[in-house]
Amino acid sequence: AFGSAAPTSVTFYEHTGYDGKAVSLPPGNYTTAQLAAAGIYDNWVSSIRVPSGFTVEIYDYDNFGGTKWTFTADHPDFVAAGLNDRMSSVKIFAPAGYIPIGELISLKCVANNQYVNSKNGASSMACDVTSAGPWEQFRVVDAGDGKIALKGYAGDVPESKYVCSENGQVAMICNRDAIGSWERFEWINNSDGTISLKGNNNLYVTGSSPMWCTATSITSTEKFQYAFH
């Protein structure tokens, strides 16, 4: 089983001393535009809380350019550190083996920049929408033996059915009542801050439309960025 009590994201604050508006982000790479979409505006951050084991690389310019500052612990005062209101992009790295058990997340495929969609459990899942609504939100569940399950929106009820790989035999669907072998996935933290999912058949989940659990290797189609909800 996994522990779920540890913090699962890095929190950025508008003012020094962990004051003002706060925005938390999970591991990943964020450009200026991606930060703005999350509620963090250019040259806005003045303090930061970093959970144990996490590493944060803050960049002066967009697209991870310019001066870089690295943090592995909380810092209450970016004025003293010489980077107050200078963050334009950031990379957040999770510790080895990190999995956001218990969190409600959305998954966006790197290849097409589209979100994973449960299709309300009525048809095969797809990676085909540009924003994350109720059908695009999944609870990460401890499935035992180091595996996770994803519980999504189905039958007009949130977090009611589990995602099934169908063992790669047909396209994936979100309509299972319980966790069996086909509902268990290995959560893989990639070195670039994305994640991938491997099914019970030892094949990877694809961010296609429809979605399949049939890939033999990880490419951009098998990589996902995730966000908390």
Accessible surface in RSA format (square Angstrom, percent):
REM  Atomic radii and reference values for relative SASA: ProtOr
REM  Chains: A
REM  Algorithm: Lee & Richards
REM  Probe-radius: 1.40
REM  Slices: 20
REM RES _ NUM      All-atoms   Total-Side   Main-Chain    Non-polar    All polar
REM                ABS   REL    ABS   REL    ABS   REL    ABS   REL    ABS   REL
RES ALA A   1   121.71 111.9  55.24  85.2  66.47 151.2  56.34  79.3  65.37 173.2
RES PHE A   2    57.12  28.6  35.75  22.1  21.37  55.6  40.50  24.6  16.62  47.6
RES GLY A   3    72.67  89.6   0.00   N/A  72.67  89.6  41.55 114.0  31.12  69.7
RES SER A   4    69.73  58.9  44.77  59.8  24.95  57.5  10.23  21.8  59.49  83.3
RES ALA A   5   106.75  98.2  69.32 107.0  37.43  85.2  79.32 111.7  27.43  72.7
RES ALA A   6    70.59  64.9  58.31  90.0  12.28  27.9  63.83  89.9   6.76  17.9
RES PRO A   7    86.90  63.3  72.82  66.4  14.08  51.2  84.32  69.6   2.58  16.1
RES THR A   8    18.28  13.0  14.85  15.1   3.43   8.2   8.37  11.2   9.91  15.0
RES SER A   9    18.66  15.8  13.42  17.9   5.24  12.1   0.00   0.0  18.66  26.1
RES VAL A  10     0.00   0.0   0.00   0.0   0.00   0.0   0.00   0.0   0.00   0.0
RES THR A  11    23.16  16.5  23.05  23.4   0.12   0.3   6.45   8.7  16.71  25.3
RES PHE A  12     0.00   0.0   0.00   0.0   0.00   0.0   0.00   0.0   0.00   0.0
RES TYR A  13    29.73  13.9  29.73  16.9   0.00   0.0  10.35   7.8  19.38  23.9
RES GLU A  14    55.38  31.8  51.80  39.2   3.57   8.5   4.79   9.3  50.58  41.3
RES HIS A  15    89.55  48.9  88.07  61.2   1.48   3.8  54.46  56.1  35.09  40.8
RES THR A  16    54.04  38.4  47.32  48.0   6.72  16.0  14.44  19.4  39.60  59.9
RES GLY A  17    47.57  58.7   0.00   N/A  47.57  58.7  27.31  74.9  20.26  45.4
RES TYR A  18    51.46  24.0  33.41  19.0  18.05  47.0  26.61  20.0  24.85  30.6
RES ASP A  19    89.18  62.5  86.36  86.0   2.82   6.7  15.25  35.9  73.93  73.7
RES GLY A  20    38.34  47.3   0.00   N/A  38.34  47.3  19.98  54.8  18.36  41.1
RES LYS A  21    95.33  46.5  80.99  49.7  14.34  34.1  70.73  63.7  24.60  26.2
RES ALA A  22    53.37  49.1  26.34  40.7  27.03  61.5  26.55  37.4  26.82  71.1
RES VAL A  23    18.60  12.2  14.67  13.3   3.92   9.5  18.60  16.2   0.00   0.0
RES SER A  24    55.36  46.8  35.13  46.9  20.23  46.6  17.96  38.2  37.41  52.4
RES LEU A  25     8.02   4.5   8.02   5.7   0.00   0.0   8.02   5.6   0.00   0.0
RES PRO A  26     3.74   2.7   3.74   3.4   0.00   0.0   3.74   3.1   0.00   0.0
RES PRO A  27     8.96   6.5   6.09   5.6   2.87  10.4   6.09   5.0   2.87  17.8
RES GLY A  28     5.45   6.7   0.00   N/A   5.45   6.7   5.45  15.0   0.00   0.0
RES ASN A  29    35.78  24.7  31.17  30.1   4.61  11.1   8.07  19.4  27.71  26.8
RES TYR A  30    28.96  13.5  28.96  16.5   0.00   0.0  26.02  19.6   2.94   3.6
RES THR A  31    30.24  21.5  30.24  30.7   0.00   0.0  25.50  34.3   4.73   7.2
RES THR A  32    33.66  23.9  33.25  33.7   0.41   1.0  32.07  43.1   1.60   2.4
RES ALA A  33    74.58  68.6  61.58  95.0  13.00  29.6  68.57  96.6   6.01  15.9
RES GLN A  34    60.84  34.0  54.19  39.6   6.65  15.8  27.08  57.6  33.76  25.6
RES LEU A  35     3.27   1.8   3.27   2.3   0.00   0.0   3.27   2.3   0.00   0.0
RES ALA A  36    41.52  38.2  31.77  49.0   9.75  22.2  32.07  45.2   9.45  25.0
RES ALA A  37    95.54  87.8  49.92  77.0  45.62 103.8  63.16  88.9  32.38  85.8
RES ALA A  38    41.83  38.5  14.71  22.7  27.12  61.7  26.96  38.0  14.87  39.4
RES GLY A  39    13.01  16.0   0.00   N/A  13.01  16.0  12.66  34.7   0.35   0.8
RES ILE A  40     0.54   0.3   0.31   0.2   0.22   0.5   0.31   0.2   0.22   0.6
RES TYR A  41   117.98  55.1 116.62  66.4   1.36   3.5  79.28  59.6  38.70  47.7
RES ASP A  42    72.44  50.7  50.86  50.6  21.58  51.0  22.34  52.6  50.10  50.0
RES ASN A  43    69.55  48.0  57.98  56.0  11.57  27.9  12.85  30.9  56.70  54.8
RES TRP A  44    32.70  13.1  27.33  13.2   5.37  12.6  23.63  12.6   9.07  14.7
RES VAL A  45     0.38   0.2   0.24   0.2   0.14   0.3   0.24   0.2   0.14   0.4
RES SER A  46     6.18   5.2   6.18   8.2   0.00   0.0   0.70   1.5   5.49   7.7
RES SER A  47     0.00   0.0   0.00   0.0   0.00   0.0   0.00   0.0   0.00   0.0
RES ILE A  48     0.00   0.0   0.00   0.0   0.00   0.0   0.00   0.0   0.00   0.0
RES ARG A  49    98.70  41.4  98.11  50.0   0.59   1.4  34.15  46.7  64.56  39.1
RES VAL A  50     8.34   5.5   0.00   0.0   8.34  20.1   0.46   0.4   7.89  21.4
RES PRO A  51    15.07  11.0   5.76   5.3   9.31  33.9  14.43  11.9   0.64   4.0
RES SER A  52   110.19  93.1  81.96 109.4  28.23  65.0  52.82 112.5  57.37  80.4
RES GLY A  53    48.28  59.5   0.00   N/A  48.28  59.5  29.08  79.8  19.20  43.0
RES PHE A  54     4.69   2.3   3.35   2.1   1.34   3.5   3.35   2.0   1.34   3.8
RES THR A  55    38.68  27.5  38.59  39.1   0.09   0.2  17.30  23.2  21.37  32.3
RES VAL A  56     0.00   0.0   0.00   0.0   0.00   0.0   0.00   0.0   0.00   0.0
RES GLU A  57    29.62  17.0  29.62  22.4   0.00   0.0   0.00   0.0  29.62  24.2
RES ILE A  58     0.00   0.0   0.00   0.0   0.00   0.0   0.00   0.0   0.00   0.0
RES TYR A  59    17.62   8.2  17.62  10.0   0.00   0.0   9.64   7.2   7.98   9.8
RES ASP A  60    22.22  15.6  17.96  17.9   4.25  10.1   0.00   0.0  22.22  22.2
RES TYR A  61   135.13  63.1 133.07  75.7   2.06   5.4  90.62  68.1  44.51  54.9
RES ASP A  62    64.28  45.0  51.85  51.6  12.43  29.4  23.57  55.5  40.71  40.6
RES ASN A  63   101.67  70.1  84.77  81.9  16.90  40.7  25.78  62.0  75.89  73.4
RES PHE A  64    54.58  27.3  36.10  22.4  18.47  48.1  36.10  21.9  18.47  52.9
RES GLY A  65    24.52  30.2   0.00   N/A  24.52  30.2  24.52  67.3   0.00   0.0
RES GLY A  66    46.16  56.9   0.00   N/A  46.16  56.9  16.79  46.1  29.37  65.8
RES THR A  67    68.84  49.0  57.47  58.3  11.37  27.1  37.73  50.7  31.11  47.0
RES LYS A  68   105.97  51.7  80.46  49.4  25.51  60.7  37.25  33.5  68.72  73.2
RES TRP A  69    42.10  16.9  38.03  18.4   4.06   9.5  29.06  15.5  13.03  21.1
RES THR A  70    74.44  52.9  44.16  44.8  30.27  72.1  35.90  48.2  38.54  58.3
RES PHE A  71    22.61  11.3  19.46  12.1   3.15   8.2  22.61  13.7   0.00   0.0
RES THR A  72    88.46  62.9  72.78  73.8  15.68  37.4  41.25  55.4  47.22  71.4
RES ALA A  73    60.05  55.2  55.43  85.5   4.62  10.5  57.54  81.0   2.52   6.7
RES ASP A  74    63.47  44.5  42.64  42.4  20.83  49.3  14.99  35.3  48.48  48.3
RES HIS A  75    48.57  26.5  48.48  33.7   0.09   0.2  27.56  28.4  21.01  24.4
RES PRO A  76    63.09  46.0  62.58  57.0   0.51   1.9  62.58  51.7   0.51   3.2
RES ASP A  77    46.87  32.8  46.87  46.7   0.00   0.0  12.67  29.8  34.21  34.1
RES PHE A  78     0.38   0.2   0.38   0.2   0.00   0.0   0.38   0.2   0.00   0.0
RES VAL A  79    90.67  59.7  76.70  69.4  13.98  33.7  77.83  67.6  12.84  34.8
RES ALA A  80    83.78  77.0  41.84  64.6  41.94  95.4  53.21  74.9  30.57  81.0
RES ALA A  81    36.19  33.3   8.44  13.0  27.75  63.1  19.82  27.9  16.37  43.4
RES GLY A  82    41.13  50.7   0.00   N/A  41.13  50.7  34.74  95.3   6.40  14.3
RES LEU A  83     0.19   0.1   0.01   0.0   0.18   0.5   0.01   0.0   0.18   0.5
RES ASN A  84    50.72  35.0  38.09  36.8  12.63  30.4   9.13  22.0  41.58  40.2
RES ASP A  85    62.00  43.4  54.22  54.0   7.78  18.4  15.15  35.7  46.85  46.7
RES ARG A  86    88.47  37.1  87.68  44.7   0.80   1.9  30.97  42.3  57.51  34.9
RES MET A  87     0.84   0.4   0.21   0.1   0.64   1.5   0.21   0.2   0.64   0.8
RES SER A  88     8.23   7.0   8.02  10.7   0.21   0.5   2.66   5.7   5.57   7.8
RES SER A  89     0.00   0.0   0.00   0.0   0.00   0.0   0.00   0.0   0.00   0.0
RES VAL A  90     0.00   0.0   0.00   0.0   0.00   0.0   0.00   0.0   0.00   0.0
RES LYS A  91    50.77  24.8  50.77  31.2   0.00   0.0   2.92   2.6  47.85  51.0
RES ILE A  92     0.00   0.0   0.00   0.0   0.00   0.0   0.00   0.0   0.00   0.0
RES PHE A  93    59.65  29.8  57.53  35.6   2.11   5.5  59.21  35.9   0.44   1.3
RES ALA A  94    28.93  26.6   4.33   6.7  24.60  56.0   4.33   6.1  24.60  65.2
RES PRO A  95    40.91  29.8  34.03  31.0   6.87  25.0  40.59  33.5   0.31   1.9
RES ALA A  96   111.12 102.2  69.12 106.7  41.99  95.5  80.74 113.7  30.38  80.5
RES GLY A  97    61.52  75.9   0.00   N/A  61.52  75.9  38.75 106.3  22.77  51.0
RES TYR A  98    20.06   9.4  12.58   7.2   7.49  19.5  20.06  15.1   0.00   0.0
RES ILE A  99    23.73  13.5  11.35   8.5  12.38  29.8  11.35   8.2  12.38  33.6
RES PRO A 100     0.00   0.0   0.00   0.0   0.00   0.0   0.00   0.0   0.00   0.0
RES ILE A 101    17.02   9.7  12.52   9.3   4.50  10.8  12.52   9.0   4.50  12.2
RES GLY A 102    39.70  49.0   0.00   N/A  39.70  49.0  26.69  73.2  13.01  29.1
RES GLU A 103    52.56  30.2  52.44  39.7   0.11   0.3   1.74   3.4  50.81  41.5
RES LEU A 104    28.34  15.8  27.44  19.6   0.90   2.3  27.44  19.3   0.90   2.4
RES ILE A 105     0.00   0.0   0.00   0.0   0.00   0.0   0.00   0.0   0.00   0.0
RES SER A 106     1.13   1.0   0.85   1.1   0.28   0.7   0.00   0.0   1.13   1.6
RES LEU A 107     3.12   1.7   3.09   2.2   0.03   0.1   3.09   2.2   0.03   0.1
RES LYS A 108    37.74  18.4  37.58  23.1   0.16   0.4   9.79   8.8  27.95  29.8
RES CYS A 109     0.28   0.2   0.00   0.0   0.28   0.7   0.00   0.0   0.28   0.3
RES VAL A 110    62.35  41.0  40.37  36.5  21.98  53.0  45.66  39.7  16.69  45.3
RES ALA A 111    53.51  49.2  16.71  25.8  36.81  83.7  21.23  29.9  32.28  85.5
RES ASN A 112    61.06  42.1  43.18  41.7  17.88  43.1  36.04  86.7  25.03  24.2
RES ASN A 113    91.45  63.1  87.52  84.6   3.93   9.5  23.23  55.9  68.22  65.9
RES GLN A 114    39.28  22.0  39.28  28.7   0.00   0.0   9.14  19.4  30.15  22.9
RES TYR A 115    36.46  17.0  36.46  20.7   0.00   0.0   5.36   4.0  31.11  38.3
RES VAL A 116     3.05   2.0   3.05   2.8   0.00   0.0   3.05   2.6   0.00   0.0
RES ASN A 117     5.73   4.0   5.73   5.5   0.00   0.0   0.00   0.0   5.73   5.5
RES SER A 118     0.00   0.0   0.00   0.0   0.00   0.0   0.00   0.0   0.00   0.0
RES LYS A 119    54.25  26.5  50.82  31.2   3.43   8.2  18.59  16.7  35.66  38.0
RES ASN A 120    23.65  16.3  20.90  20.2   2.75   6.6   1.47   3.5  22.18  21.4
RES GLY A 121    14.53  17.9   0.00   N/A  14.53  17.9   2.11   5.8  12.42  27.8
RES ALA A 122    88.24  81.1  48.97  75.6  39.27  89.3  58.64  82.6  29.60  78.4
RES SER A 123    57.66  48.7  51.56  68.8   6.10  14.1  43.64  92.9  14.01  19.6
RES SER A 124    42.90  36.3  35.53  47.4   7.37  17.0   9.44  20.1  33.46  46.9
RES MET A 125     2.86   1.5   2.86   1.9   0.00   0.0   2.86   2.4   0.00   0.0
RES ALA A 126     5.67   5.2   5.67   8.8   0.00   0.0   5.67   8.0   0.00   0.0
RES CYS A 127     1.52   1.2   0.00   0.0   1.52   3.6   0.00   0.0   1.52   1.6
RES ASP A 128    55.30  38.7  32.02  31.9  23.28  55.1  20.78  48.9  34.53  34.4
RES VAL A 129    43.22  28.4  39.90  36.1   3.31   8.0  43.22  37.6   0.00   0.0
RES THR A 130   109.87  78.1  87.46  88.7  22.40  53.4  57.99  77.9  51.88  78.4
RES SER A 131    78.26  66.1  73.35  97.9   4.91  11.3  41.35  88.0  36.91  51.7
RES ALA A 132    28.94  26.6   4.71   7.3  24.23  55.1   5.08   7.2  23.86  63.2
RES GLY A 133    23.84  29.4   0.00   N/A  23.84  29.4  22.63  62.1   1.21   2.7
RES PRO A 134    82.12  59.8  78.63  71.7   3.49  12.7  81.11  67.0   1.01   6.3
RES TRP A 135    96.74  38.8  96.52  46.7   0.22   0.5  85.75  45.7  10.99  17.8
RES GLU A 136    11.84   6.8  11.84   9.0   0.00   0.0   0.22   0.4  11.62   9.5
RES GLN A 137    40.59  22.7  38.28  28.0   2.32   5.5   4.03   8.6  36.57  27.7
RES PHE A 138     0.60   0.3   0.60   0.4   0.00   0.0   0.60   0.4   0.00   0.0
RES ARG A 139    71.20  29.9  71.20  36.3   0.00   0.0  19.25  26.3  51.96  31.5
RES VAL A 140     0.57   0.4   0.00   0.0   0.57   1.4   0.00   0.0   0.57   1.5
RES VAL A 141    37.05  24.4  34.07  30.8   2.98   7.2  37.05  32.2   0.00   0.0
RES ASP A 142    43.96  30.8  24.84  24.7  19.12  45.2  19.11  45.0  24.85  24.8
RES ALA A 143     8.59   7.9   0.00   0.0   8.59  19.5   4.63   6.5   3.96  10.5
RES GLY A 144    25.88  31.9   0.00   N/A  25.88  31.9  24.71  67.8   1.18   2.6
RES ASP A 145   135.03  94.6 100.70 100.2  34.33  81.2  38.49  90.6  96.54  96.3
RES GLY A 146    41.25  50.9   0.00   N/A  41.25  50.9  25.93  71.1  15.32  34.3
RES LYS A 147    63.48  31.0  63.48  39.0   0.00   0.0  24.51  22.1  38.97  41.5
RES ILE A 148     0.13   0.1   0.13   0.1   0.00   0.0   0.13   0.1   0.00   0.0
RES ALA A 149     0.00   0.0   0.00   0.0   0.00   0.0   0.00   0.0   0.00   0.0
RES LEU A 150     5.74   3.2   5.70   4.1   0.05   0.1   5.70   4.0   0.05   0.1
RES LYS A 151    56.83  27.7  56.83  34.9   0.00   0.0  11.09  10.0  45.74  48.7
RES GLY A 152     0.00   0.0   0.00   N/A   0.00   0.0   0.00   0.0   0.00   0.0
RES TYR A 153    37.50  17.5  37.41  21.3   0.09   0.2   6.77   5.1  30.73  37.9
RES ALA A 154     4.81   4.4   3.03   4.7   1.77   4.0   3.03   4.3   1.77   4.7
RES GLY A 155    55.99  69.1   0.00   N/A  55.99  69.1  38.53 105.7  17.47  39.1
RES ASP A 156   104.49  73.2  88.47  88.1  16.02  37.9  26.16  61.6  78.33  78.1
RES VAL A 157    78.93  51.9  78.63  71.2   0.31   0.7  78.93  68.6   0.00   0.0
RES PRO A 158    82.55  60.2  74.37  67.8   8.18  29.7  74.47  61.5   8.08  50.2
RES GLU A 159    58.19  33.4  47.20  35.7  10.99  26.2  13.97  27.0  44.22  36.1
RES SER A 160    32.87  27.8  14.67  19.6  18.20  41.9  20.51  43.7  12.36  17.3
RES LYS A 161    59.16  28.9  59.16  36.3   0.00   0.0  30.04  27.0  29.12  31.0
RES TYR A 162    24.25  11.3  24.25  13.8   0.00   0.0   3.96   3.0  20.29  25.0
RES VAL A 163     1.29   0.8   1.29   1.2   0.00   0.0   1.29   1.1   0.00   0.0
RES CYS A 164     0.00   0.0   0.00   0.0   0.00   0.0   0.00   0.0   0.00   0.0
RES SER A 165     0.04   0.0   0.04   0.1   0.00   0.0   0.00   0.0   0.04   0.1
RES GLU A 166    22.41  12.9  22.13  16.7   0.28   0.7   0.38   0.7  22.03  18.0
RES ASN A 167    41.86  28.9  34.36  33.2   7.50  18.1   0.03   0.1  41.83  40.4
RES GLY A 168    16.24  20.0   0.00   N/A  16.24  20.0   2.79   7.7  13.44  30.1
RES GLN A 169   120.34  67.3  91.87  67.1  28.48  67.8  41.18  87.7  79.16  60.0
RES VAL A 170    83.04  54.6  83.04  75.2   0.00   0.0  83.04  72.2   0.00   0.0
RES ALA A 171    11.78  10.8   6.16   9.5   5.62  12.8   6.16   8.7   5.62  14.9
RES MET A 172     2.92   1.5   2.92   1.9   0.00   0.0   2.92   2.5   0.00   0.0
RES ILE A 173    27.76  15.8  27.76  20.7   0.00   0.0  27.76  20.0   0.00   0.0
RES CYS A 174     0.00   0.0   0.00   0.0   0.00   0.0   0.00   0.0   0.00   0.0
RES ASN A 175    56.42  38.9  43.15  41.7  13.27  32.0  11.36  27.3  45.06  43.5
RES ARG A 176    66.92  28.1  66.27  33.8   0.65   1.5  26.20  35.8  40.72  24.7
RES ASP A 177   109.50  76.7  82.73  82.3  26.77  63.3  33.74  79.4  75.76  75.6
RES ALA A 178    70.68  65.0  60.86  93.9   9.83  22.4  64.45  90.8   6.23  16.5
RES ILE A 179    46.49  26.5  22.88  17.0  23.62  56.9  23.05  16.6  23.44  63.6
RES GLY A 180    29.30  36.1   0.00   N/A  29.30  36.1  28.12  77.2   1.18   2.6
RES SER A 181    54.85  46.3  47.35  63.2   7.50  17.3  27.95  59.5  26.90  37.7
RES TRP A 182    81.51  32.7  80.65  39.0   0.85   2.0  68.03  36.3  13.48  21.9
RES GLU A 183     9.96   5.7   9.96   7.5   0.00   0.0   0.12   0.2   9.84   8.0
RES ARG A 184    73.56  30.9  72.46  36.9   1.10   2.6  16.87  23.1  56.69  34.4
RES PHE A 185     0.89   0.4   0.47   0.3   0.42   1.1   0.89   0.5   0.00   0.0
RES GLU A 186    64.30  36.9  64.20  48.6   0.10   0.2  14.11  27.3  50.19  41.0
RES TRP A 187    13.90   5.6   0.07   0.0  13.83  32.5   0.07   0.0  13.83  22.4
RES ILE A 188    35.25  20.1  32.37  24.1   2.88   7.0  35.25  25.4   0.00   0.0
RES ASN A 189    57.61  39.7  30.44  29.4  27.16  65.4  22.87  55.0  34.73  33.6
RES ASN A 190    24.59  17.0  12.05  11.6  12.54  30.2   9.00  21.7  15.59  15.1
RES SER A 191   113.43  95.8  81.97 109.4  31.46  72.5  59.02 125.7  54.40  76.2
RES ASP A 192    52.20  36.6  43.95  43.7   8.24  19.5  36.32  85.5  15.88  15.8
RES GLY A 193    12.18  15.0   0.00   N/A  12.18  15.0   8.57  23.5   3.60   8.1
RES THR A 194    10.14   7.2   9.15   9.3   1.00   2.4   9.15  12.3   1.00   1.5
RES ILE A 195     1.70   1.0   1.70   1.3   0.00   0.0   1.70   1.2   0.00   0.0
RES SER A 196     0.00   0.0   0.00   0.0   0.00   0.0   0.00   0.0   0.00   0.0
RES LEU A 197     5.17   2.9   5.17   3.7   0.00   0.0   5.17   3.6   0.00   0.0
RES LYS A 198    46.88  22.9  45.53  27.9   1.34   3.2   3.87   3.5  43.01  45.8
RES GLY A 199     4.72   5.8   0.00   N/A   4.72   5.8   0.71   1.9   4.01   9.0
RES ASN A 200    70.36  48.5  52.15  50.4  18.21  43.9   3.78   9.1  66.58  64.4
RES ASN A 201    37.46  25.8  13.84  13.4  23.62  56.9  22.47  54.1  14.99  14.5
RES ASN A 202   108.94  75.1  98.37  95.1  10.57  25.5  21.21  51.0  87.73  84.8
RES LEU A 203    50.29  28.0  50.29  36.0   0.00   0.0  50.29  35.3   0.00   0.0
RES TYR A 204    30.77  14.4  30.77  17.5   0.00   0.0   5.32   4.0  25.45  31.4
RES VAL A 205     0.70   0.5   0.68   0.6   0.02   0.1   0.68   0.6   0.02   0.1
RES THR A 206    15.19  10.8  15.19  15.4   0.00   0.0  14.34  19.3   0.86   1.3
RES GLY A 207     3.18   3.9   0.00   N/A   3.18   3.9   0.00   0.0   3.18   7.1
RES SER A 208    37.35  31.6  30.88  41.2   6.46  14.9  36.24  77.2   1.11   1.6
RES SER A 209    68.69  58.0  33.36  44.5  35.34  81.4  31.40  66.9  37.30  52.3
RES PRO A 210    57.96  42.2  55.53  50.6   2.43   8.8  56.31  46.5   1.65  10.2
RES MET A 211     4.17   2.2   4.17   2.8   0.00   0.0   4.17   3.5   0.00   0.0
RES TRP A 212    87.27  35.0  87.27  42.2   0.00   0.0  76.69  40.9  10.57  17.2
RES CYS A 213     0.00   0.0   0.00   0.0   0.00   0.0   0.00   0.0   0.00   0.0
RES THR A 214    54.96  39.1  41.74  42.3  13.22  31.5  26.50  35.6  28.46  43.0
RES ALA A 215    16.42  15.1   7.86  12.1   8.56  19.5  16.42  23.1   0.00   0.0
RES THR A 216   115.66  82.3  88.46  89.7  27.20  64.8  61.44  82.5  54.22  82.0
RES SER A 217    63.89  54.0  58.75  78.4   5.14  11.8  39.95  85.1  23.94  33.5
RES ILE A 218    54.07  30.8  27.27  20.3  26.80  64.6  27.27  19.6  26.80  72.7
RES THR A 219    72.57  51.6  65.40  66.3   7.17  17.1  65.94  88.6   6.63  10.0
RES SER A 220    53.87  45.5  47.57  63.5   6.30  14.5  25.21  53.7  28.66  40.1
RES THR A 221    43.30  30.8  43.30  43.9   0.00   0.0  20.27  27.2  23.03  34.8
RES GLU A 222     9.44   5.4   9.44   7.1   0.00   0.0   0.17   0.3   9.28   7.6
RES LYS A 223    50.19  24.5  50.19  30.8   0.00   0.0  11.73  10.6  38.47  41.0
RES PHE A 224     1.00   0.5   1.00   0.6   0.00   0.0   1.00   0.6   0.00   0.0
RES GLN A 225    49.69  27.8  46.75  34.2   2.94   7.0  17.65  37.6  32.04  24.3
RES TYR A 226    10.17   4.7   1.24   0.7   8.93  23.2   3.87   2.9   6.29   7.8
RES ALA A 227    41.92  38.5  41.06  63.4   0.86   2.0  41.06  57.8   0.86   2.3
RES PHE A 228    48.18  24.1  27.07  16.8  21.11  54.9  27.19  16.5  20.99  60.1
RES HIS A 229    97.78  53.4  37.62  26.1  60.16 153.9  58.61  60.4  39.17  45.6
END  Absolute sums over single chains surface
CHAIN  1 A     9621.3       7240.4       2380.9       5122.2       4499.1
END  Absolute sums over all chains
TOTAL          9621.3       7240.4       2380.9       5122.2       4499.1
